[in-house]
Structure formats: structure tokens, C-alpha cells
Amino acid sequence: MADIDSKKMETKNVQDLTLVVNKLLTDMQGKFQVMSDSIIGRIDEMGVRLDELERNVGELMHQSGVDDPNH
């Protein structure tokens, strides 16, 4: 009887550990997704700012009479 109780307890411990690990992995996945979305958003924002900078430099070059090397 003690052997059966021991196996039941072991099975319960394994199930509990599995639940904890699954929750931990789910939480980590959520945090990584948030970080990934944030990084992608910042990269997109940097791209927009670089496009604006390029446009402004081109306008300044045009105004100063310097040839634009991109065209």
C-alpha cells in the first residue's frame, strides 16, 4: 500500500512540476514577445527618422546648389 501511495505522490509531483514549467515557459514567451514587439517598433521608428533625415539633407543640398549623389 505504501508503494502505491508513493507512486501516486511521485505522479502528483511530476504533474505539479510540469504545470509550473509550462506556466514559466508561457510567461517567458509572453515577455519575449513584448520585447520583440518593442524592438521592432523602435527599428521601424528609426527607419522613419532616417528617411526624414535623408530627405532633409537632400533638401539642404538642393538649396545650397550641391548635387545630390543619390540621384
mmCIF file as gemmi writes it, N, C-alpha and C atoms, coordinates in Angstrom:
data_model
loop_
_atom_site.group_PDB
_atom_site.id
_atom_site.type_symbol
_atom_site.label_atom_id
_atom_site.label_alt_id
_atom_site.label_comp_id
_atom_site.label_asym_id
_atom_site.label_entity_id
_atom_site.label_seq_id
_atom_site.pdbx_PDB_ins_code
_atom_site.Cartn_x
_atom_site.Cartn_y
_atom_site.Cartn_z
_atom_site.occupancy
_atom_site.B_iso_or_equiv
_atom_site.pdbx_formal_charge
_atom_site.auth_seq_id
_atom_site.auth_asym_id
_atom_site.pdbx_PDB_model_num
ATOM 1 N N . MET Axp A 1 ? 0.813 -1.196 0 1 0 ? 1 A 1
ATOM 2 C CA . MET Axp A 1 ? 0 0 0 1 0 ? 1 A 1
ATOM 3 C C . MET Axp A 1 ? 0.861 1.265 0 1 0 ? 1 A 1
ATOM 4 N N . ALA Axp A 2 ? 1.931 1.214 0.762 1 0 ? 2 A 1
ATOM 5 C CA . ALA Axp A 2 ? 2.82 2.377 0.832 1 0 ? 2 A 1
ATOM 6 C C . ALA Axp A 2 ? 3.458 2.623 -0.521 1 0 ? 2 A 1
ATOM 7 N N . ASP Axp A 3 ? 3.717 1.553 -1.248 1 0 ? 3 A 1
ATOM 8 C CA . ASP Axp A 3 ? 4.328 1.679 -2.579 1 0 ? 3 A 1
ATOM 9 C C . ASP Axp A 3 ? 3.366 2.388 -3.542 1 0 ? 3 A 1
ATOM 10 N N . ILE Axp A 4 ? 2.077 2.068 -3.434 1 0 ? 4 A 1
ATOM 11 C CA . ILE Axp A 4 ? 1.072 2.704 -4.291 1 0 ? 4 A 1
ATOM 12 C C . ILE Axp A 4 ? 0.953 4.19 -3.944 1 0 ? 4 A 1
ATOM 13 N N . ASP Axp A 5 ? 0.931 4.496 -2.647 1 0 ? 5 A 1
ATOM 14 C CA . ASP Axp A 5 ? 0.866 5.902 -2.217 1 0 ? 5 A 1
ATOM 15 C C . ASP Axp A 5 ? 2.101 6.666 -2.671 1 0 ? 5 A 1
ATOM 16 N N . SER Axp A 6 ? 3.233 6.029 -2.619 1 0 ? 6 A 1
ATOM 17 C CA . SER Axp A 6 ? 4.482 6.659 -3.045 1 0 ? 6 A 1
ATOM 18 C C . SER Axp A 6 ? 4.446 6.97 -4.54 1 0 ? 6 A 1
ATOM 19 N N . LYS Axp A 7 ? 3.924 6.045 -5.333 1 0 ? 7 A 1
ATOM 20 C CA . LYS Axp A 7 ? 3.826 6.26 -6.774 1 0 ? 7 A 1
ATOM 21 C C . LYS Axp A 7 ? 2.815 7.362 -7.095 1 0 ? 7 A 1
ATOM 22 N N . LYS Axp A 8 ? 1.709 7.406 -6.345 1 0 ? 8 A 1
ATOM 23 C CA . LYS Axp A 8 ? 0.716 8.464 -6.545 1 0 ? 8 A 1
ATOM 24 C C . LYS Axp A 8 ? 1.324 9.828 -6.222 1 0 ? 8 A 1
ATOM 25 N N . MET Axp A 9 ? 2.089 9.884 -5.131 1 0 ? 9 A 1
ATOM 26 C CA . MET Axp A 9 ? 2.733 11.137 -4.728 1 0 ? 9 A 1
ATOM 27 C C . MET Axp A 9 ? 3.755 11.562 -5.782 1 0 ? 9 A 1
ATOM 28 N N . GLU Axp A 10 ? 4.504 10.601 -6.298 1 0 ? 10 A 1
ATOM 29 C CA . GLU Axp A 10 ? 5.504 10.895 -7.329 1 0 ? 10 A 1
ATOM 30 C C . GLU Axp A 10 ? 4.82 11.407 -8.596 1 0 ? 10 A 1
ATOM 31 N N . THR Axp A 11 ? 3.72 10.77 -8.979 1 0 ? 11 A 1
ATOM 32 C CA . THR Axp A 11 ? 2.966 11.197 -10.155 1 0 ? 11 A 1
ATOM 33 C C . THR Axp A 11 ? 2.437 12.616 -9.954 1 0 ? 11 A 1
ATOM 34 N N . LYS Axp A 12 ? 1.919 12.911 -8.761 1 0 ? 12 A 1
ATOM 35 C CA . LYS Axp A 12 ? 1.412 14.259 -8.462 1 0 ? 12 A 1
ATOM 36 C C . LYS Axp A 12 ? 2.546 15.276 -8.522 1 0 ? 12 A 1
ATOM 37 N N . ASN Axp A 13 ? 3.711 14.937 -8.001 1 0 ? 13 A 1
ATOM 38 C CA . ASN Axp A 13 ? 4.858 15.849 -8.03 1 0 ? 13 A 1
ATOM 39 C C . ASN Axp A 13 ? 5.293 16.131 -9.464 1 0 ? 13 A 1
ATOM 40 N N . VAL Axp A 14 ? 5.284 15.112 -10.295 1 0 ? 14 A 1
ATOM 41 C CA . VAL Axp A 14 ? 5.66 15.289 -11.698 1 0 ? 14 A 1
ATOM 42 C C . VAL Axp A 14 ? 4.635 16.173 -12.4 1 0 ? 14 A 1
ATOM 43 N N . GLN Axp A 15 ? 3.36 15.952 -12.126 1 0 ? 15 A 1
ATOM 44 C CA . GLN Axp A 15 ? 2.311 16.784 -12.727 1 0 ? 15 A 1
ATOM 45 C C . GLN Axp A 15 ? 2.429 18.24 -12.273 1 0 ? 15 A 1
ATOM 46 N N . ASP Axp A 16 ? 2.684 18.433 -10.977 1 0 ? 16 A 1
ATOM 47 C CA . ASP Axp A 16 ? 2.851 19.798 -10.453 1 0 ? 16 A 1
ATOM 48 C C . ASP Axp A 16 ? 4.053 20.475 -11.101 1 0 ? 16 A 1
ATOM 49 N N . LEU Axp A 17 ? 5.148 19.753 -11.211 1 0 ? 17 A 1
ATOM 50 C CA . LEU Axp A 17 ? 6.35 20.309 -11.832 1 0 ? 17 A 1
ATOM 51 C C . LEU Axp A 17 ? 6.083 20.652 -13.297 1 0 ? 17 A 1
ATOM 52 N N . THR Axp A 18 ? 5.364 19.802 -13.994 1 0 ? 18 A 1
ATOM 53 C CA . THR Axp A 18 ? 5.022 20.057 -15.393 1 0 ? 18 A 1
ATOM 54 C C . THR Axp A 18 ? 4.19 21.332 -15.524 1 0 ? 18 A 1
ATOM 55 N N . LEU Axp A 19 ? 3.226 21.516 -14.626 1 0 ? 19 A 1
ATOM 56 C CA . LEU Axp A 19 ? 2.398 22.725 -14.651 1 0 ? 19 A 1
ATOM 57 C C . LEU Axp A 19 ? 3.237 23.977 -14.391 1 0 ? 19 A 1
ATOM 58 N N . VAL Axp A 20 ? 4.146 23.906 -13.434 1 0 ? 20 A 1
ATOM 59 C CA . VAL Axp A 20 ? 4.999 25.046 -13.111 1 0 ? 20 A 1
ATOM 60 C C . VAL Axp A 20 ? 5.894 25.385 -14.295 1 0 ? 20 A 1
ATOM 61 N N . VAL Axp A 21 ? 6.499 24.371 -14.898 1 0 ? 21 A 1
ATOM 62 C CA . VAL Axp A 21 ? 7.387 24.606 -16.038 1 0 ? 21 A 1
ATOM 63 C C . VAL Axp A 21 ? 6.594 25.174 -17.224 1 0 ? 21 A 1
ATOM 64 N N . ASN Axp A 22 ? 5.425 24.648 -17.485 1 0 ? 22 A 1
ATOM 65 C CA . ASN Axp A 22 ? 4.59 25.163 -18.581 1 0 ? 22 A 1
ATOM 66 C C . ASN Axp A 22 ? 4.208 26.619 -18.341 1 0 ? 22 A 1
ATOM 67 N N . LYS Axp A 23 ? 3.839 26.963 -17.1 1 0 ? 23 A 1
ATOM 68 C CA . LYS Axp A 23 ? 3.493 28.353 -16.789 1 0 ? 23 A 1
ATOM 69 C C . LYS Axp A 23 ? 4.714 29.248 -16.965 1 0 ? 23 A 1
ATOM 70 N N . LEU Axp A 24 ? 5.851 28.801 -16.494 1 0 ? 24 A 1
ATOM 71 C CA . LEU Axp A 24 ? 7.088 29.576 -16.629 1 0 ? 24 A 1
ATOM 72 C C . LEU Axp A 24 ? 7.412 29.821 -18.105 1 0 ? 24 A 1
ATOM 73 N N . LEU Axp A 25 ? 7.309 28.789 -18.911 1 0 ? 25 A 1
ATOM 74 C CA . LEU Axp A 25 ? 7.595 28.928 -20.339 1 0 ? 25 A 1
ATOM 75 C C . LEU Axp A 25 ? 6.592 29.859 -21.024 1 0 ? 25 A 1
ATOM 76 N N . THR Axp A 26 ? 5.337 29.759 -20.651 1 0 ? 26 A 1
ATOM 77 C CA . THR Axp A 26 ? 4.311 30.643 -21.213 1 0 ? 26 A 1
ATOM 78 C C . THR Axp A 26 ? 4.588 32.097 -20.825 1 0 ? 26 A 1
ATOM 79 N N . ASP Axp A 27 ? 4.936 32.315 -19.562 1 0 ? 27 A 1
ATOM 80 C CA . ASP Axp A 27 ? 5.262 33.673 -19.107 1 0 ? 27 A 1
ATOM 81 C C . ASP Axp A 27 ? 6.482 34.217 -19.85 1 0 ? 27 A 1
ATOM 82 N N . MET Axp A 28 ? 7.504 33.398 -19.995 1 0 ? 28 A 1
ATOM 83 C CA . MET Axp A 28 ? 8.718 33.829 -20.698 1 0 ? 28 A 1
ATOM 84 C C . MET Axp A 28 ? 8.407 34.141 -22.155 1 0 ? 28 A 1
ATOM 85 N N . GLN Axp A 29 ? 7.591 33.315 -22.786 1 0 ? 29 A 1
ATOM 86 C CA . GLN Axp A 29 ? 7.222 33.556 -24.179 1 0 ? 29 A 1
ATOM 87 C C . GLN Axp A 29 ? 6.503 34.895 -24.316 1 0 ? 29 A 1
ATOM 88 N N . GLY Axp A 30 ? 5.611 35.193 -23.381 1 0 ? 30 A 1
ATOM 89 C CA . GLY Axp A 30 ? 4.902 36.472 -23.398 1 0 ? 30 A 1
ATOM 90 C C . GLY Axp A 30 ? 5.859 37.645 -23.245 1 0 ? 30 A 1
ATOM 91 N N . LYS Axp A 31 ? 6.81 37.523 -22.322 1 0 ? 31 A 1
ATOM 92 C CA . LYS Axp A 31 ? 7.776 38.601 -22.109 1 0 ? 31 A 1
ATOM 93 C C . LYS Axp A 31 ? 8.669 38.782 -23.331 1 0 ? 31 A 1
ATOM 94 N N . PHE Axp A 32 ? 9.099 37.7 -23.943 1 0 ? 32 A 1
ATOM 95 C CA . PHE Axp A 32 ? 9.909 37.805 -25.145 1 0 ? 32 A 1
ATOM 96 C C . PHE Axp A 32 ? 9.124 38.428 -26.288 1 0 ? 32 A 1
ATOM 97 N N . GLN Axp A 33 ? 7.84 38.126 -26.387 1 0 ? 33 A 1
ATOM 98 C CA . GLN Axp A 33 ? 7.011 38.708 -27.439 1 0 ? 33 A 1
ATOM 99 C C . GLN Axp A 33 ? 6.891 40.213 -27.253 1 0 ? 33 A 1
ATOM 100 N N . VAL Axp A 34 ? 6.688 40.638 -25.999 1 0 ? 34 A 1
ATOM 101 C CA . VAL Axp A 34 ? 6.599 42.072 -25.705 1 0 ? 34 A 1
ATOM 102 C C . VAL Axp A 34 ? 7.911 42.757 -26.068 1 0 ? 34 A 1
ATOM 103 N N . MET Axp A 35 ? 9.034 42.149 -25.685 1 0 ? 35 A 1
ATOM 104 C CA . MET Axp A 35 ? 10.34 42.727 -26.002 1 0 ? 35 A 1
ATOM 105 C C . MET Axp A 35 ? 10.555 42.782 -27.51 1 0 ? 35 A 1
ATOM 106 N N . SER Axp A 36 ? 10.188 41.72 -28.192 1 0 ? 36 A 1
ATOM 107 C CA . SER Axp A 36 ? 10.343 41.663 -29.645 1 0 ? 36 A 1
ATOM 108 C C . SER Axp A 36 ? 9.514 42.748 -30.326 1 0 ? 36 A 1
ATOM 109 N N . ASP Axp A 37 ? 8.272 42.901 -29.89 1 0 ? 37 A 1
ATOM 110 C CA . ASP Axp A 37 ? 7.401 43.938 -30.458 1 0 ? 37 A 1
ATOM 111 C C . ASP Axp A 37 ? 7.988 45.325 -30.213 1 0 ? 37 A 1
ATOM 112 N N . SER Axp A 38 ? 8.536 45.525 -29.024 1 0 ? 38 A 1
ATOM 113 C CA . SER Axp A 38 ? 9.144 46.813 -28.691 1 0 ? 38 A 1
ATOM 114 C C . SER Axp A 38 ? 10.351 47.091 -29.575 1 0 ? 38 A 1
ATOM 115 N N . ILE Axp A 39 ? 11.192 46.098 -29.764 1 0 ? 39 A 1
ATOM 116 C CA . ILE Axp A 39 ? 12.387 46.263 -30.595 1 0 ? 39 A 1
ATOM 117 C C . ILE Axp A 39 ? 11.996 46.55 -32.043 1 0 ? 39 A 1
ATOM 118 N N . ILE Axp A 40 ? 11.037 45.807 -32.553 1 0 ? 40 A 1
ATOM 119 C CA . ILE Axp A 40 ? 10.591 46.017 -33.933 1 0 ? 40 A 1
ATOM 120 C C . ILE Axp A 40 ? 9.996 47.416 -34.086 1 0 ? 40 A 1
ATOM 121 N N . GLY Axp A 41 ? 9.232 47.856 -33.092 1 0 ? 41 A 1
ATOM 122 C CA . GLY Axp A 41 ? 8.667 49.203 -33.131 1 0 ? 41 A 1
ATOM 123 C C . GLY Axp A 41 ? 9.754 50.271 -33.16 1 0 ? 41 A 1
ATOM 124 N N . ARG Axp A 42 ? 10.787 50.068 -32.371 1 0 ? 42 A 1
ATOM 125 C CA . ARG Axp A 42 ? 11.887 51.034 -32.341 1 0 ? 42 A 1
ATOM 126 C C . ARG Axp A 42 ? 12.657 51.035 -33.655 1 0 ? 42 A 1
ATOM 127 N N . ILE Axp A 43 ? 12.845 49.869 -34.23 1 0 ? 43 A 1
ATOM 128 C CA . ILE Axp A 43 ? 13.537 49.786 -35.523 1 0 ? 43 A 1
ATOM 129 C C . ILE Axp A 43 ? 12.721 50.499 -36.593 1 0 ? 43 A 1
ATOM 130 N N . ASP Axp A 44 ? 11.413 50.283 -36.595 1 0 ? 44 A 1
ATOM 131 C CA . ASP Axp A 44 ? 10.544 50.97 -37.558 1 0 ? 44 A 1
ATOM 132 C C . ASP Axp A 44 ? 10.618 52.483 -37.371 1 0 ? 44 A 1
ATOM 133 N N . GLU Axp A 45 ? 10.599 52.926 -36.11 1 0 ? 45 A 1
ATOM 134 C CA . GLU Axp A 45 ? 10.683 54.362 -35.813 1 0 ? 45 A 1
ATOM 135 C C . GLU Axp A 45 ? 12.022 54.927 -36.294 1 0 ? 45 A 1
ATOM 136 N N . MET Axp A 46 ? 13.09 54.189 -36.083 1 0 ? 46 A 1
ATOM 137 C CA . MET Axp A 46 ? 14.399 54.639 -36.554 1 0 ? 46 A 1
ATOM 138 C C . MET Axp A 46 ? 14.421 54.741 -38.076 1 0 ? 46 A 1
ATOM 139 N N . GLY Axp A 47 ? 13.784 53.805 -38.749 1 0 ? 47 A 1
ATOM 140 C CA . GLY Axp A 47 ? 13.717 53.844 -40.21 1 0 ? 47 A 1
ATOM 141 C C . GLY Axp A 47 ? 13.008 55.095 -40.698 1 0 ? 47 A 1
ATOM 142 N N . VAL Axp A 48 ? 11.909 55.444 -40.048 1 0 ? 48 A 1
ATOM 143 C CA . VAL Axp A 48 ? 11.163 56.658 -40.416 1 0 ? 48 A 1
ATOM 144 C C . VAL Axp A 48 ? 12.027 57.891 -40.186 1 0 ? 48 A 1
ATOM 145 N N . ARG Axp A 49 ? 12.722 57.916 -39.06 1 0 ? 49 A 1
ATOM 146 C CA . ARG Axp A 49 ? 13.567 59.073 -38.748 1 0 ? 49 A 1
ATOM 147 C C . ARG Axp A 49 ? 14.732 59.188 -39.732 1 0 ? 49 A 1
ATOM 148 N N . LEU Axp A 50 ? 15.295 58.048 -40.119 1 0 ? 50 A 1
ATOM 149 C CA . LEU Axp A 50 ? 16.377 58.075 -41.105 1 0 ? 50 A 1
ATOM 150 C C . LEU Axp A 50 ? 15.875 58.568 -42.46 1 0 ? 50 A 1
ATOM 151 N N . ASP Axp A 51 ? 14.676 58.143 -42.842 1 0 ? 51 A 1
ATOM 152 C CA . ASP Axp A 51 ? 14.09 58.622 -44.103 1 0 ? 51 A 1
ATOM 153 C C . ASP Axp A 51 ? 13.896 60.137 -44.061 1 0 ? 51 A 1
ATOM 154 N N . GLU Axp A 52 ? 13.41 60.644 -42.924 1 0 ? 52 A 1
ATOM 155 C CA . GLU Axp A 52 ? 13.219 62.09 -42.78 1 0 ? 52 A 1
ATOM 156 C C . GLU Axp A 52 ? 14.56 62.817 -42.849 1 0 ? 52 A 1
ATOM 157 N N . LEU Axp A 53 ? 15.562 62.273 -42.184 1 0 ? 53 A 1
ATOM 158 C CA . LEU Axp A 53 ? 16.893 62.879 -42.204 1 0 ? 53 A 1
ATOM 159 C C . LEU Axp A 53 ? 17.459 62.913 -43.613 1 0 ? 53 A 1
ATOM 160 N N . GLU Axp A 54 ? 17.307 61.802 -44.323 1 0 ? 54 A 1
ATOM 161 C CA . GLU Axp A 54 ? 17.798 61.74 -45.705 1 0 ? 54 A 1
ATOM 162 C C . GLU Axp A 54 ? 17.091 62.785 -46.576 1 0 ? 54 A 1
ATOM 163 N N . ARG Axp A 55 ? 15.775 62.897 -46.396 1 0 ? 55 A 1
ATOM 164 C CA . ARG Axp A 55 ? 15.011 63.876 -47.16 1 0 ? 55 A 1
ATOM 165 C C . ARG Axp A 55 ? 15.471 65.303 -46.826 1 0 ? 55 A 1
ATOM 166 N N . ASN Axp A 56 ? 15.661 65.591 -45.536 1 0 ? 56 A 1
ATOM 167 C CA . ASN Axp A 56 ? 16.107 66.923 -45.121 1 0 ? 56 A 1
ATOM 168 C C . ASN Axp A 56 ? 17.499 67.245 -45.649 1 0 ? 56 A 1
ATOM 169 N N . VAL Axp A 57 ? 18.397 66.286 -45.605 1 0 ? 57 A 1
ATOM 170 C CA . VAL Axp A 57 ? 19.745 66.509 -46.139 1 0 ? 57 A 1
ATOM 171 C C . VAL Axp A 57 ? 19.672 66.764 -47.642 1 0 ? 57 A 1
ATOM 172 N N . GLY Axp A 58 ? 18.85 66.009 -48.331 1 0 ? 58 A 1
ATOM 173 C CA . GLY Axp A 58 ? 18.672 66.215 -49.769 1 0 ? 58 A 1
ATOM 174 C C . GLY Axp A 58 ? 18.139 67.607 -50.077 1 0 ? 58 A 1
ATOM 175 N N . GLU Axp A 59 ? 17.167 68.063 -49.273 1 0 ? 59 A 1
ATOM 176 C CA . GLU Axp A 59 ? 16.617 69.404 -49.475 1 0 ? 59 A 1
ATOM 177 C C . GLU Axp A 59 ? 17.683 70.471 -49.23 1 0 ? 59 A 1
ATOM 178 N N . LEU Axp A 60 ? 18.475 70.292 -48.175 1 0 ? 60 A 1
ATOM 179 C CA . LEU Axp A 60 ? 19.542 71.252 -47.883 1 0 ? 60 A 1
ATOM 180 C C . LEU Axp A 60 ? 20.589 71.27 -48.992 1 0 ? 60 A 1
ATOM 181 N N . MET Axp A 61 ? 20.914 70.099 -49.508 1 0 ? 61 A 1
ATOM 182 C CA . MET Axp A 61 ? 21.887 70.035 -50.6 1 0 ? 61 A 1
ATOM 183 C C . MET Axp A 61 ? 21.341 70.734 -51.843 1 0 ? 61 A 1
ATOM 184 N N . HIS Axp A 62 ? 20.066 70.506 -52.105 1 0 ? 62 A 1
ATOM 185 C CA . HIS Axp A 62 ? 19.426 71.147 -53.263 1 0 ? 62 A 1
ATOM 186 C C . HIS Axp A 62 ? 19.418 72.664 -53.096 1 0 ? 62 A 1
ATOM 187 N N . GLN Axp A 63 ? 19.071 73.125 -51.886 1 0 ? 63 A 1
ATOM 188 C CA . GLN Axp A 63 ? 19.027 74.566 -51.617 1 0 ? 63 A 1
ATOM 189 C C . GLN Axp A 63 ? 20.419 75.208 -51.73 1 0 ? 63 A 1
ATOM 190 N N . SER Axp A 64 ? 21.442 74.447 -51.375 1 0 ? 64 A 1
ATOM 191 C CA . SER Axp A 64 ? 22.795 75.009 -51.409 1 0 ? 64 A 1
ATOM 192 C C . SER Axp A 64 ? 23.429 74.868 -52.798 1 0 ? 64 A 1
ATOM 193 N N . GLY Axp A 65 ? 22.742 74.172 -53.698 1 0 ? 65 A 1
ATOM 194 C CA . GLY Axp A 65 ? 23.25 74.01 -55.052 1 0 ? 65 A 1
ATOM 195 C C . GLY Axp A 65 ? 24.205 72.858 -55.217 1 0 ? 65 A 1
ATOM 196 N N . VAL Axp A 66 ? 24.356 72.027 -54.206 1 0 ? 66 A 1
ATOM 197 C CA . VAL Axp A 66 ? 25.222 70.857 -54.287 1 0 ? 66 A 1
ATOM 198 C C . VAL Axp A 66 ? 24.447 69.728 -54.923 1 0 ? 66 A 1
ATOM 199 N N . ASP Axp A 67 ? 25.098 68.983 -55.819 1 0 ? 67 A 1
ATOM 200 C CA . ASP Axp A 67 ? 24.43 67.844 -56.464 1 0 ? 67 A 1
ATOM 201 C C . ASP Axp A 67 ? 24.144 66.769 -55.44 1 0 ? 67 A 1
ATOM 202 N N . ASP Axp A 68 ? 22.968 66.175 -55.546 1 0 ? 68 A 1
ATOM 203 C CA . ASP Axp A 68 ? 22.586 65.067 -54.667 1 0 ? 68 A 1
ATOM 204 C C . ASP Axp A 68 ? 23.173 63.785 -55.218 1 0 ? 68 A 1
ATOM 205 N N . PRO Axp A 69 ? 24.069 63.131 -54.49 1 0 ? 69 A 1
ATOM 206 C CA . PRO Axp A 69 ? 24.7 61.907 -55.013 1 0 ? 69 A 1
ATOM 207 C C . PRO Axp A 69 ? 23.733 60.737 -55.153 1 0 ? 69 A 1
ATOM 208 N N . ASN Axp A 70 ? 22.542 60.827 -54.546 1 0 ? 70 A 1
ATOM 209 C CA . ASN Axp A 70 ? 21.565 59.739 -54.635 1 0 ? 70 A 1
ATOM 210 C C . ASN Axp A 70 ? 20.759 59.791 -55.927 1 0 ? 70 A 1
ATOM 211 N N . HIS Axp A 71 ? 20.844 60.868 -56.69 1 0 ? 71 A 1
ATOM 212 C CA . HIS Axp A 71 ? 20.03 60.992 -57.893 1 0 ? 71 A 1
ATOM 213 C C . HIS Axp A 71 ? 20.877 61.155 -59.096 1 0 ? 71 A 1
